[in-house]
Amino acid sequence: MSRIILVVLVVLIAATGFIGQRWYSYVSNTSSAYDEVGIEINSRLPGPLNKWGCDKLHATFGEVPPPYGCASADGTSWR
């Protein structure tokens, strides 16, 4: 039983590390604000992480329309 718990724990840690790295590489990139996987991860993160990611994207890509998850209520301006 403890071996199963260990395997599940290792898989969860690896998945968290992979998704976290993928998200960080999206918000710190300089090529495009419209990476589909990055947008999906960022839009599903809790408020403070989503806000930090959107602020970082806005600092890099402020003159383009915001990606999903970073748009205000009108959908055309950054929040």
Distance bins in CASP14 RR format, pairs under 12 A and 6 or more apart:
PFRMAT RR
TARGET T0000
AUTHOR 0000-0000-0000
RMODE 2
METHOD distances of the structure
MODEL  1
1 7 0 0 0 0 0 1 0 0 0 0 0
1 8 0 0 0 0 0 1 0 0 0 0 0
2 8 0 0 0 0 0 1 0 0 0 0 0
2 9 0 0 0 0 0 1 0 0 0 0 0
3 9 0 0 0 0 0 1 0 0 0 0 0
3 10 0 0 0 0 0 1 0 0 0 0 0
4 10 0 0 0 0 0 1 0 0 0 0 0
4 11 0 0 0 0 0 1 0 0 0 0 0
5 11 0 0 0 0 0 1 0 0 0 0 0
5 12 0 0 0 0 0 1 0 0 0 0 0
6 12 0 0 0 0 0 1 0 0 0 0 0
6 13 0 0 0 0 0 1 0 0 0 0 0
7 13 0 0 0 0 0 1 0 0 0 0 0
7 14 0 0 0 0 0 1 0 0 0 0 0
8 14 0 0 0 0 0 1 0 0 0 0 0
8 15 0 0 0 0 0 1 0 0 0 0 0
9 15 0 0 0 0 0 1 0 0 0 0 0
9 16 0 0 0 0 0 1 0 0 0 0 0
10 16 0 0 0 0 0 1 0 0 0 0 0
10 17 0 0 0 0 0 1 0 0 0 0 0
11 17 0 0 0 0 0 1 0 0 0 0 0
11 18 0 0 0 0 0 1 0 0 0 0 0
12 18 0 0 0 0 0 1 0 0 0 0 0
12 19 0 0 0 0 0 1 0 0 0 0 0
13 19 0 0 0 0 0 1 0 0 0 0 0
13 20 0 0 0 0 0 1 0 0 0 0 0
14 20 0 0 0 0 0 1 0 0 0 0 0
14 21 0 0 0 0 0 1 0 0 0 0 0
15 21 0 0 0 0 0 1 0 0 0 0 0
15 22 0 0 0 0 0 1 0 0 0 0 0
15 41 0 0 0 0 0 1 0 0 0 0 0
16 22 0 0 0 0 0 1 0 0 0 0 0
16 23 0 0 0 0 0 1 0 0 0 0 0
16 41 0 0 0 0 0 1 0 0 0 0 0
17 23 0 0 0 0 1 0 0 0 0 0 0
17 24 0 0 0 0 1 0 0 0 0 0 0
17 25 0 0 0 0 0 1 0 0 0 0 0
17 41 0 0 0 0 0 1 0 0 0 0 0
18 24 0 0 0 0 0 1 0 0 0 0 0
18 25 0 0 0 0 0 1 0 0 0 0 0
18 37 0 0 0 0 0 1 0 0 0 0 0
18 41 0 0 0 0 0 1 0 0 0 0 0
19 25 0 0 0 0 0 1 0 0 0 0 0
19 26 0 0 0 0 0 1 0 0 0 0 0
19 37 0 0 0 0 1 0 0 0 0 0 0
19 38 0 0 0 0 1 0 0 0 0 0 0
19 40 0 0 0 0 0 1 0 0 0 0 0
19 41 1 0 0 1 0 0 0 0 0 0 0
19 42 0 0 0 0 0 1 0 0 0 0 0
19 44 0 0 0 0 1 0 0 0 0 0 0
19 45 0 0 0 0 1 0 0 0 0 0 0
19 49 0 0 0 0 0 1 0 0 0 0 0
20 26 0 0 0 0 1 0 0 0 0 0 0
20 27 0 0 0 0 0 1 0 0 0 0 0
20 28 0 0 0 0 0 1 0 0 0 0 0
20 37 0 0 0 0 0 1 0 0 0 0 0
20 38 0 0 0 0 0 1 0 0 0 0 0
20 41 1 0 0 1 0 0 0 0 0 0 0
20 42 0 0 0 0 0 1 0 0 0 0 0
20 44 0 0 0 0 0 1 0 0 0 0 0
20 45 0 0 0 0 1 0 0 0 0 0 0
20 49 0 0 0 0 1 0 0 0 0 0 0
20 53 0 0 0 0 0 1 0 0 0 0 0
21 27 0 0 0 0 0 1 0 0 0 0 0
21 28 0 0 0 0 0 1 0 0 0 0 0
21 37 0 0 0 0 0 1 0 0 0 0 0
21 38 0 0 0 0 0 1 0 0 0 0 0
21 41 0 0 0 0 0 1 0 0 0 0 0
22 28 0 0 0 0 0 1 0 0 0 0 0
22 29 0 0 0 0 0 1 0 0 0 0 0
22 35 0 0 0 0 1 0 0 0 0 0 0
22 36 0 0 0 0 0 1 0 0 0 0 0
22 37 1 0 0 1 0 0 0 0 0 0 0
22 38 1 0 0 1 0 0 0 0 0 0 0
22 39 0 0 0 0 0 1 0 0 0 0 0
22 40 0 0 0 0 0 1 0 0 0 0 0
22 41 1 0 0 1 0 0 0 0 0 0 0
22 42 0 0 0 0 0 1 0 0 0 0 0
22 45 0 0 0 0 0 1 0 0 0 0 0
23 29 0 0 0 0 0 1 0 0 0 0 0
23 35 0 0 0 0 0 1 0 0 0 0 0
23 37 0 0 0 0 1 0 0 0 0 0 0
23 38 1 0 0 1 0 0 0 0 0 0 0
23 39 0 0 0 0 0 1 0 0 0 0 0
23 40 0 0 0 0 1 0 0 0 0 0 0
23 41 1 0 1 0 0 0 0 0 0 0 0
23 42 1 0 0 1 0 0 0 0 0 0 0
23 43 0 0 0 0 0 1 0 0 0 0 0
23 44 0 0 0 0 1 0 0 0 0 0 0
23 45 1 0 0 1 0 0 0 0 0 0 0
23 46 0 0 0 0 0 1 0 0 0 0 0
23 49 0 0 0 0 1 0 0 0 0 0 0
23 50 0 0 0 0 1 0 0 0 0 0 0
23 52 0 0 0 0 0 1 0 0 0 0 0
23 53 0 0 0 0 1 0 0 0 0 0 0
23 54 0 0 0 0 0 1 0 0 0 0 0
23 56 0 0 0 0 0 1 0 0 0 0 0
23 57 0 0 0 0 0 1 0 0 0 0 0
24 38 0 0 0 0 1 0 0 0 0 0 0
24 41 0 0 0 0 1 0 0 0 0 0 0
24 42 0 0 0 0 0 1 0 0 0 0 0
24 45 0 0 0 0 0 1 0 0 0 0 0
24 49 0 0 0 0 0 1 0 0 0 0 0
24 52 0 0 0 0 0 1 0 0 0 0 0
24 53 0 0 0 0 1 0 0 0 0 0 0
24 56 0 0 0 0 1 0 0 0 0 0 0
24 57 0 0 0 0 0 1 0 0 0 0 0
25 31 0 0 0 0 0 1 0 0 0 0 0
25 35 0 0 0 0 1 0 0 0 0 0 0
25 37 0 0 0 0 1 0 0 0 0 0 0
25 38 0 0 0 0 1 0 0 0 0 0 0
25 41 0 0 0 0 0 1 0 0 0 0 0
25 42 0 0 0 0 0 1 0 0 0 0 0
25 53 0 0 0 0 0 1 0 0 0 0 0
25 56 0 0 0 0 0 1 0 0 0 0 0
26 32 0 0 0 0 1 0 0 0 0 0 0
26 33 0 0 0 0 1 0 0 0 0 0 0
26 34 0 0 0 0 0 1 0 0 0 0 0
26 35 1 0 1 0 0 0 0 0 0 0 0
26 36 0 0 0 0 1 0 0 0 0 0 0
26 37 1 0 0 1 0 0 0 0 0 0 0
26 38 1 1 0 0 0 0 0 0 0 0 0
26 39 1 0 0 1 0 0 0 0 0 0 0
26 40 0 0 0 0 1 0 0 0 0 0 0
26 41 1 0 0 1 0 0 0 0 0 0 0
26 42 1 0 0 1 0 0 0 0 0 0 0
26 43 0 0 0 0 0 1 0 0 0 0 0
26 45 0 0 0 0 0 1 0 0 0 0 0
26 53 0 0 0 0 1 0 0 0 0 0 0
26 54 0 0 0 0 0 1 0 0 0 0 0
26 56 0 0 0 0 1 0 0 0 0 0 0
26 57 0 0 0 0 1 0 0 0 0 0 0
26 60 0 0 0 0 0 1 0 0 0 0 0
26 61 0 0 0 0 0 1 0 0 0 0 0
26 67 0 0 0 0 1 0 0 0 0 0 0
26 70 0 0 0 0 0 1 0 0 0 0 0
27 33 0 0 0 0 1 0 0 0 0 0 0
27 35 0 0 0 0 1 0 0 0 0 0 0
27 38 1 0 0 1 0 0 0 0 0 0 0
27 39 0 0 0 0 0 1 0 0 0 0 0
27 41 0 0 0 0 1 0 0 0 0 0 0
27 42 1 0 0 1 0 0 0 0 0 0 0
27 43 0 0 0 0 0 1 0 0 0 0 0
27 45 0 0 0 0 1 0 0 0 0 0 0
27 49 0 0 0 0 1 0 0 0 0 0 0
27 50 0 0 0 0 1 0 0 0 0 0 0
27 51 0 0 0 0 0 1 0 0 0 0 0
27 52 1 0 0 1 0 0 0 0 0 0 0
27 53 1 0 1 0 0 0 0 0 0 0 0
27 54 0 0 0 0 1 0 0 0 0 0 0
27 55 0 0 0 0 1 0 0 0 0 0 0
27 56 1 0 1 0 0 0 0 0 0 0 0
27 57 1 0 1 0 0 0 0 0 0 0 0
27 58 0 0 0 0 0 1 0 0 0 0 0
27 59 0 0 0 0 1 0 0 0 0 0 0
27 60 0 0 0 0 1 0 0 0 0 0 0
27 61 0 0 0 0 0 1 0 0 0 0 0
27 67 0 0 0 0 0 1 0 0 0 0 0
27 69 0 0 0 0 0 1 0 0 0 0 0
27 70 0 0 0 0 1 0 0 0 0 0 0
28 35 0 0 0 0 0 1 0 0 0 0 0
28 38 0 0 0 0 0 1 0 0 0 0 0
28 42 0 0 0 0 0 1 0 0 0 0 0
28 52 0 0 0 0 0 1 0 0 0 0 0
28 53 0 0 0 0 1 0 0 0 0 0 0
28 55 0 0 0 0 0 1 0 0 0 0 0
28 56 1 0 0 1 0 0 0 0 0 0 0
28 57 0 0 0 0 1 0 0 0 0 0 0
28 59 0 0 0 0 0 1 0 0 0 0 0
28 60 0 0 0 0 1 0 0 0 0 0 0
28 61 0 0 0 0 0 1 0 0 0 0 0
29 35 1 0 0 1 0 0 0 0 0 0 0
29 37 0 0 0 0 0 1 0 0 0 0 0
29 38 0 0 0 0 1 0 0 0 0 0 0
29 39 0 0 0 0 0 1 0 0 0 0 0
29 42 0 0 0 0 0 1 0 0 0 0 0
29 53 0 0 0 0 0 1 0 0 0 0 0
29 56 0 0 0 0 1 0 0 0 0 0 0
29 57 0 0 0 0 1 0 0 0 0 0 0
29 60 1 0 0 1 0 0 0 0 0 0 0
29 61 0 0 0 0 1 0 0 0 0 0 0
29 67 0 0 0 0 0 1 0 0 0 0 0
30 56 0 0 0 0 0 1 0 0 0 0 0
30 57 0 0 0 0 0 1 0 0 0 0 0
30 59 0 0 0 0 0 1 0 0 0 0 0
30 60 1 0 1 0 0 0 0 0 0 0 0
30 61 0 0 0 0 1 0 0 0 0 0 0
31 57 0 0 0 0 0 1 0 0 0 0 0
31 60 0 0 0 0 1 0 0 0 0 0 0
31 61 0 0 0 0 1 0 0 0 0 0 0
32 38 0 0 0 0 0 1 0 0 0 0 0
32 39 0 0 0 0 0 1 0 0 0 0 0
32 57 0 0 0 0 0 1 0 0 0 0 0
32 60 0 0 0 0 1 0 0 0 0 0 0
32 61 1 0 0 1 0 0 0 0 0 0 0
32 64 0 0 0 0 1 0 0 0 0 0 0
32 67 0 0 0 0 1 0 0 0 0 0 0
33 39 0 0 0 0 1 0 0 0 0 0 0
33 42 0 0 0 0 0 1 0 0 0 0 0
33 53 0 0 0 0 0 1 0 0 0 0 0
33 54 0 0 0 0 1 0 0 0 0 0 0
33 56 0 0 0 0 0 1 0 0 0 0 0
33 57 1 0 1 0 0 0 0 0 0 0 0
33 58 0 0 0 0 1 0 0 0 0 0 0
33 59 0 0 0 0 0 1 0 0 0 0 0
33 60 1 0 0 1 0 0 0 0 0 0 0
33 61 1 0 1 0 0 0 0 0 0 0 0
33 62 0 0 0 0 1 0 0 0 0 0 0
33 63 0 0 0 0 0 1 0 0 0 0 0
33 64 1 0 0 1 0 0 0 0 0 0 0
33 65 0 0 0 0 1 0 0 0 0 0 0
33 66 1 0 0 1 0 0 0 0 0 0 0
33 67 1 0 1 0 0 0 0 0 0 0 0
33 68 0 0 0 0 0 1 0 0 0 0 0
33 69 0 0 0 0 0 1 0 0 0 0 0
33 70 0 0 0 0 1 0 0 0 0 0 0
33 71 0 0 0 0 0 1 0 0 0 0 0
33 78 0 0 0 0 0 1 0 0 0 0 0
34 40 0 0 0 0 0 1 0 0 0 0 0
34 42 0 0 0 0 0 1 0 0 0 0 0
34 57 0 0 0 0 1 0 0 0 0 0 0
34 61 0 0 0 0 1 0 0 0 0 0 0
34 64 0 0 0 0 1 0 0 0 0 0 0
34 65 0 0 0 0 1 0 0 0 0 0 0
34 66 0 0 0 0 1 0 0 0 0 0 0
34 67 1 0 1 0 0 0 0 0 0 0 0
34 68 0 0 0 0 1 0 0 0 0 0 0
34 69 0 0 0 0 0 1 0 0 0 0 0
34 70 0 0 0 0 0 1 0 0 0 0 0
35 41 0 0 0 0 1 0 0 0 0 0 0
35 42 0 0 0 0 1 0 0 0 0 0 0
35 57 0 0 0 0 0 1 0 0 0 0 0
35 61 0 0 0 0 0 1 0 0 0 0 0
35 67 0 0 0 0 1 0 0 0 0 0 0
35 68 0 0 0 0 0 1 0 0 0 0 0
36 42 0 0 0 0 0 1 0 0 0 0 0
36 43 0 0 0 0 0 1 0 0 0 0 0
36 67 0 0 0 0 1 0 0 0 0 0 0
36 68 0 0 0 0 1 0 0 0 0 0 0
37 43 0 0 0 0 0 1 0 0 0 0 0
37 44 0 0 0 0 0 1 0 0 0 0 0
37 67 0 0 0 0 0 1 0 0 0 0 0
38 44 0 0 0 0 1 0 0 0 0 0 0
38 45 0 0 0 0 0 1 0 0 0 0 0
38 50 0 0 0 0 0 1 0 0 0 0 0
38 53 0 0 0 0 1 0 0 0 0 0 0
38 54 0 0 0 0 0 1 0 0 0 0 0
38 57 0 0 0 0 1 0 0 0 0 0 0
38 67 0 0 0 0 1 0 0 0 0 0 0
38 68 0 0 0 0 0 1 0 0 0 0 0
38 69 0 0 0 0 0 1 0 0 0 0 0
38 70 0 0 0 0 0 1 0 0 0 0 0
39 45 0 0 0 0 0 1 0 0 0 0 0
39 50 0 0 0 0 0 1 0 0 0 0 0
39 53 0 0 0 0 0 1 0 0 0 0 0
39 54 0 0 0 0 0 1 0 0 0 0 0
39 57 0 0 0 0 1 0 0 0 0 0 0
39 66 0 0 0 0 1 0 0 0 0 0 0
39 67 1 0 1 0 0 0 0 0 0 0 0
39 68 1 0 1 0 0 0 0 0 0 0 0
39 69 1 0 0 1 0 0 0 0 0 0 0
39 70 0 0 0 0 1 0 0 0 0 0 0
39 71 0 0 0 0 0 1 0 0 0 0 0
40 50 0 0 0 0 0 1 0 0 0 0 0
40 67 0 0 0 0 1 0 0 0 0 0 0
40 68 0 0 0 0 1 0 0 0 0 0 0
40 69 0 0 0 0 1 0 0 0 0 0 0
41 49 0 0 0 0 1 0 0 0 0 0 0
41 50 0 0 0 0 1 0 0 0 0 0 0
41 53 0 0 0 0 0 1 0 0 0 0 0
41 67 0 0 0 0 0 1 0 0 0 0 0
41 68 0 0 0 0 0 1 0 0 0 0 0
41 69 0 0 0 0 0 1 0 0 0 0 0
42 49 0 0 0 0 1 0 0 0 0 0 0
42 50 1 0 1 0 0 0 0 0 0 0 0
42 51 0 0 0 0 0 1 0 0 0 0 0
42 52 0 0 0 0 1 0 0 0 0 0 0
42 53 1 0 0 1 0 0 0 0 0 0 0
42 54 1 0 0 1 0 0 0 0 0 0 0
42 55 0 0 0 0 0 1 0 0 0 0 0
42 56 0 0 0 0 1 0 0 0 0 0 0
42 57 1 0 0 1 0 0 0 0 0 0 0
42 58 0 0 0 0 0 1 0 0 0 0 0
42 66 0 0 0 0 0 1 0 0 0 0 0
42 67 1 0 0 1 0 0 0 0 0 0 0
42 68 0 0 0 0 1 0 0 0 0 0 0
42 69 1 0 0 1 0 0 0 0 0 0 0
42 70 1 0 0 1 0 0 0 0 0 0 0
42 71 0 0 0 0 0 1 0 0 0 0 0
43 49 0 0 0 0 0 1 0 0 0 0 0
43 50 1 0 0 1 0 0 0 0 0 0 0
43 51 0 0 0 0 0 1 0 0 0 0 0
43 53 0 0 0 0 0 1 0 0 0 0 0
43 54 0 0 0 0 1 0 0 0 0 0 0
43 57 0 0 0 0 0 1 0 0 0 0 0
43 66 0 0 0 0 0 1 0 0 0 0 0
43 67 0 0 0 0 1 0 0 0 0 0 0
43 68 1 0 1 0 0 0 0 0 0 0 0
43 69 1 0 1 0 0 0 0 0 0 0 0
43 70 0 0 0 0 1 0 0 0 0 0 0
43 71 0 0 0 0 1 0 0 0 0 0 0
44 50 0 0 0 0 1 0 0 0 0 0 0
44 68 0 0 0 0 0 1 0 0 0 0 0
44 69 0 0 0 0 1 0 0 0 0 0 0
45 51 0 0 0 0 1 0 0 0 0 0 0
45 52 0 0 0 0 1 0 0 0 0 0 0
45 53 0 0 0 0 1 0 0 0 0 0 0
45 54 0 0 0 0 1 0 0 0 0 0 0
45 69 0 0 0 0 1 0 0 0 0 0 0
45 70 0 0 0 0 0 1 0 0 0 0 0
46 52 0 0 0 0 0 1 0 0 0 0 0
46 53 0 0 0 0 0 1 0 0 0 0 0
47 53 0 0 0 0 1 0 0 0 0 0 0
47 54 0 0 0 0 1 0 0 0 0 0 0
47 55 0 0 0 0 0 1 0 0 0 0 0
47 69 0 0 0 0 0 1 0 0 0 0 0
47 70 0 0 0 0 0 1 0 0 0 0 0
47 79 0 0 0 0 0 1 0 0 0 0 0
48 54 0 0 0 0 0 1 0 0 0 0 0
48 55 0 0 0 0 0 1 0 0 0 0 0
49 55 0 0 0 0 0 1 0 0 0 0 0
49 56 0 0 0 0 0 1 0 0 0 0 0
49 69 0 0 0 0 0 1 0 0 0 0 0
50 56 0 0 0 0 0 1 0 0 0 0 0
50 57 0 0 0 0 0 1 0 0 0 0 0
50 66 0 0 0 0 0 1 0 0 0 0 0
50 67 0 0 0 0 0 1 0 0 0 0 0
50 68 0 0 0 0 0 1 0 0 0 0 0
50 69 1 0 0 1 0 0 0 0 0 0 0
50 70 1 0 0 1 0 0 0 0 0 0 0
50 71 0 0 0 0 0 1 0 0 0 0 0
50 79 0 0 0 0 1 0 0 0 0 0 0
51 57 0 0 0 0 0 1 0 0 0 0 0
51 58 0 0 0 0 0 1 0 0 0 0 0
51 69 0 0 0 0 0 1 0 0 0 0 0
51 70 0 0 0 0 1 0 0 0 0 0 0
51 78 0 0 0 0 0 1 0 0 0 0 0
51 79 0 0 0 0 1 0 0 0 0 0 0
52 58 0 0 0 0 0 1 0 0 0 0 0
52 59 0 0 0 0 0 1 0 0 0 0 0
52 70 0 0 0 0 0 1 0 0 0 0 0
53 59 0 0 0 0 1 0 0 0 0 0 0
53 60 0 0 0 0 0 1 0 0 0 0 0
53 61 0 0 0 0 0 1 0 0 0 0 0
53 66 0 0 0 0 0 1 0 0 0 0 0
53 67 0 0 0 0 0 1 0 0 0 0 0
53 69 0 0 0 0 1 0 0 0 0 0 0
53 70 1 0 0 1 0 0 0 0 0 0 0
53 78 0 0 0 0 0 1 0 0 0 0 0
53 79 0 0 0 0 0 1 0 0 0 0 0
54 60 0 0 0 0 0 1 0 0 0 0 0
54 61 0 0 0 0 0 1 0 0 0 0 0
54 62 0 0 0 0 0 1 0 0 0 0 0
54 66 1 0 0 1 0 0 0 0 0 0 0
54 67 0 0 0 0 1 0 0 0 0 0 0
54 68 0 0 0 0 0 1 0 0 0 0 0
54 69 1 0 0 1 0 0 0 0 0 0 0
54 70 1 1 0 0 0 0 0 0 0 0 0
54 71 0 0 0 0 1 0 0 0 0 0 0
54 72 0 0 0 0 0 1 0 0 0 0 0
54 77 0 0 0 0 0 1 0 0 0 0 0
54 78 1 0 0 1 0 0 0 0 0 0 0
54 79 1 0 0 1 0 0 0 0 0 0 0
55 61 0 0 0 0 0 1 0 0 0 0 0
55 62 0 0 0 0 0 1 0 0 0 0 0
55 66 0 0 0 0 0 1 0 0 0 0 0
55 70 0 0 0 0 1 0 0 0 0 0 0
55 78 0 0 0 0 1 0 0 0 0 0 0
55 79 0 0 0 0 1 0 0 0 0 0 0
56 62 0 0 0 0 0 1 0 0 0 0 0
56 70 0 0 0 0 1 0 0 0 0 0 0
56 78 0 0 0 0 0 1 0 0 0 0 0
57 63 0 0 0 0 0 1 0 0 0 0 0
57 64 0 0 0 0 1 0 0 0 0 0 0
57 65 0 0 0 0 0 1 0 0 0 0 0
57 66 1 0 0 1 0 0 0 0 0 0 0
57 67 1 0 0 1 0 0 0 0 0 0 0
57 68 0 0 0 0 0 1 0 0 0 0 0
57 69 0 0 0 0 1 0 0 0 0 0 0
57 70 1 0 0 1 0 0 0 0 0 0 0
57 71 0 0 0 0 0 1 0 0 0 0 0
57 78 0 0 0 0 1 0 0 0 0 0 0
57 79 0 0 0 0 0 1 0 0 0 0 0
58 64 0 0 0 0 1 0 0 0 0 0 0
58 65 0 0 0 0 0 1 0 0 0 0 0
58 66 1 0 0 1 0 0 0 0 0 0 0
58 67 0 0 0 0 0 1 0 0 0 0 0
58 69 0 0 0 0 0 1 0 0 0 0 0
58 70 1 0 0 1 0 0 0 0 0 0 0
58 71 0 0 0 0 0 1 0 0 0 0 0
58 72 0 0 0 0 0 1 0 0 0 0 0
58 77 0 0 0 0 0 1 0 0 0 0 0
58 78 1 0 1 0 0 0 0 0 0 0 0
58 79 0 0 0 0 1 0 0 0 0 0 0
59 70 0 0 0 0 0 1 0 0 0 0 0
59 78 0 0 0 0 0 1 0 0 0 0 0
60 66 0 0 0 0 0 1 0 0 0 0 0
60 67 0 0 0 0 0 1 0 0 0 0 0
60 70 0 0 0 0 0 1 0 0 0 0 0
60 78 0 0 0 0 0 1 0 0 0 0 0
61 67 0 0 0 0 1 0 0 0 0 0 0
61 70 0 0 0 0 1 0 0 0 0 0 0
61 78 0 0 0 0 1 0 0 0 0 0 0
62 70 0 0 0 0 0 1 0 0 0 0 0
62 77 0 0 0 0 0 1 0 0 0 0 0
62 78 1 0 0 1 0 0 0 0 0 0 0
63 77 0 0 0 0 0 1 0 0 0 0 0
63 78 0 0 0 0 0 1 0 0 0 0 0
64 70 0 0 0 0 0 1 0 0 0 0 0
64 71 0 0 0 0 0 1 0 0 0 0 0
64 76 0 0 0 0 0 1 0 0 0 0 0
64 77 0 0 0 0 0 1 0 0 0 0 0
64 78 0 0 0 0 1 0 0 0 0 0 0
65 71 1 0 0 1 0 0 0 0 0 0 0
65 72 0 0 0 0 0 1 0 0 0 0 0
65 74 0 0 0 0 0 1 0 0 0 0 0
65 75 1 0 0 1 0 0 0 0 0 0 0
65 76 1 0 1 0 0 0 0 0 0 0 0
65 77 0 0 0 0 1 0 0 0 0 0 0
65 78 0 0 0 0 1 0 0 0 0 0 0
66 72 1 0 0 1 0 0 0 0 0 0 0
66 73 0 0 0 0 0 1 0 0 0 0 0
66 74 0 0 0 0 0 1 0 0 0 0 0
66 75 1 0 0 1 0 0 0 0 0 0 0
66 76 1 0 0 1 0 0 0 0 0 0 0
66 77 1 0 0 1 0 0 0 0 0 0 0
66 78 1 0 1 0 0 0 0 0 0 0 0
66 79 1 0 0 1 0 0 0 0 0 0 0
67 75 0 0 0 0 0 1 0 0 0 0 0
67 78 0 0 0 0 1 0 0 0 0 0 0
67 79 0 0 0 0 0 1 0 0 0 0 0
68 75 0 0 0 0 1 0 0 0 0 0 0
68 79 0 0 0 0 0 1 0 0 0 0 0
69 75 0 0 0 0 1 0 0 0 0 0 0
69 78 0 0 0 0 0 1 0 0 0 0 0
69 79 0 0 0 0 1 0 0 0 0 0 0
70 76 0 0 0 0 0 1 0 0 0 0 0
70 77 0 0 0 0 1 0 0 0 0 0 0
70 78 1 0 1 0 0 0 0 0 0 0 0
70 79 1 0 0 1 0 0 0 0 0 0 0
71 77 1 0 0 1 0 0 0 0 0 0 0
71 78 1 0 0 1 0 0 0 0 0 0 0
71 79 1 0 0 1 0 0 0 0 0 0 0
72 78 1 0 0 1 0 0 0 0 0 0 0
72 79 1 0 1 0 0 0 0 0 0 0 0
73 79 0 0 0 0 1 0 0 0 0 0 0
END
